[in-house]
Amino acid sequence: MKPGVIKLRTNPDVCQGCRSCEAVCSLVHQGFVAPSSTGIKVVEREKLGTFELVVCQQCFDMPCVYACPTGAMARNAYSGAVELGEGCIGCGACAAACPYDAIIMSEVSGEMMPHKCNLCGGLPECVSACPRQALSW
């Protein structure tokens, strides 16, 4: 599969800010609902009542991967998603390098660790959880 073929598309015009996408993301990946450690973020815009969905754009040039000092990030050959792997030391270099602020640093077992969208292996769960179809792929 060509890198970056699968991408999440967002439609902020229909997002109602319900955060279902955040809940299902953390539930699928963490086993519990934890909005602080998800691969997608709902952010309220300056105009109250309007929302922006922040999610990894699976960049072709992968600045987060090249910023990682341990080589713990790589592109999944099947889904095309840039994924976090073994060897992450939680330094935050990937989050600092992300041009979309789509990598979230949060505490896991007393350590700061990055969280980002991995496209759920090729079938993003957040898309089907969105009641307003603000997400697609």
C-alpha positions in Angstrom: 0.0 0.0 0.0 1.2 3.5 -0.8 2.2 5.5 2.3 -0.4 7.8 3.6 -3.2 6.3 1.5 -5.6 6.0 4.4 -6.2 9.3 6.2 -8.9 10.5 8.5 -10.9 13.4 7.1 -12.5 15.8 9.4 -15.6 18.1 8.9 -15.5 20.7 11.6 -18.7 22.2 10.3 -20.8 19.3 11.5 -18.9 18.4 14.7 -21.0 19.0 17.8 -18.1 18.4 20.3 -19.6 15.3 21.8 -16.2 13.7 22.1 -17.5 10.2 21.1 -14.4 9.9 19.0 -12.1 10.5 21.9 -14.0 8.0 24.1 -13.9 5.2 21.6 -10.2 5.9 20.7 -9.1 5.6 24.3 -11.4 2.6 25.0 -10.0 0.7 22.0 -6.4 1.5 22.7 -6.2 1.9 26.5 -9.1 -0.3 27.6 -10.8 2.5 29.4 -12.1 6.0 28.6 -9.3 8.5 29.1 -9.6 11.7 26.9 -6.0 12.7 27.9 -4.5 9.7 26.0 -6.2 9.5 22.6 -5.1 9.7 19.0 -7.8 12.4 18.3 -8.7 15.6 20.1 -11.8 17.7 20.0 -10.8 21.4 20.5 -13.3 24.2 20.9 -12.6 27.1 18.6 -12.5 30.7 19.7 -16.1 31.1 18.4 -17.9 29.2 21.2 -19.9 26.2 20.1 -17.7 25.4 17.1 -15.1 22.6 17.2 -12.0 21.4 15.5 -10.8 17.8 15.3 -7.1 17.4 15.6 -5.8 14.1 14.3 -2.5 12.8 12.7 -2.4 13.6 9.0 0.0 10.6 8.4 2.5 13.0 6.7 4.3 11.8 3.7 7.6 13.3 5.0 7.1 12.0 8.6 8.8 14.7 10.6 7.9 12.9 13.9 9.7 9.8 12.8 12.9 11.7 11.9 12.7 13.5 15.2 12.6 10.3 17.3 16.1 9.7 18.8 15.4 6.0 19.4 13.8 5.0 16.1 10.6 4.0 17.9 8.3 5.2 15.1 7.7 3.8 11.7 5.1 3.6 9.0 2.8 0.6 9.0 3.1 -1.2 5.6 -0.6 -2.1 5.6 -2.4 0.9 6.8 0.2 3.6 6.0 -0.1 5.0 9.5 2.9 6.3 11.3 2.9 4.3 14.5 4.7 4.3 17.8 6.6 1.2 18.6 8.9 -0.4 21.1 11.8 1.7 22.5 9.9 5.0 23.1 11.5 6.9 25.9 8.8 9.5 26.2 11.1 12.4 25.3 8.4 14.3 23.4 10.6 15.0 20.3 7.9 13.5 18.0 5.2 15.8 19.5 7.5 18.8 19.2 8.1 18.0 15.5 4.5 17.4 14.6 3.2 20.3 12.4 -0.4 19.6 13.3 0.0 19.2 17.1 -1.5 15.8 16.7 0.8 13.9 19.0 -0.4 14.2 22.6 1.9 13.7 25.6 0.2 12.3 28.6 1.1 10.4 31.8 1.0 6.6 31.7 2.0 4.7 34.8 3.9 7.7 36.1 5.7 8.4 32.8 5.0 10.9 30.0 4.3 9.0 26.8 3.1 10.1 23.3 -0.3 9.2 21.9 -1.2 9.5 18.2 -3.6 8.1 15.7 -2.6 4.7 14.3 -5.7 4.4 12.2 -6.7 1.3 14.3 -4.7 -0.9 11.9 -6.6 0.3 8.9 -10.2 0.6 10.1 -10.5 3.8 12.3 -13.0 3.1 15.1 -13.7 6.8 15.7 -15.3 7.1 12.3 -18.2 4.7 13.1 -18.6 6.2 16.6 -19.3 9.8 15.3 -23.0 10.5 15.4 -22.7 13.4 13.0 -20.3 11.9 10.5 -17.7 14.6 11.2 -15.1 12.0 10.5 -14.5 9.9 7.4 -11.6 8.1 5.7 
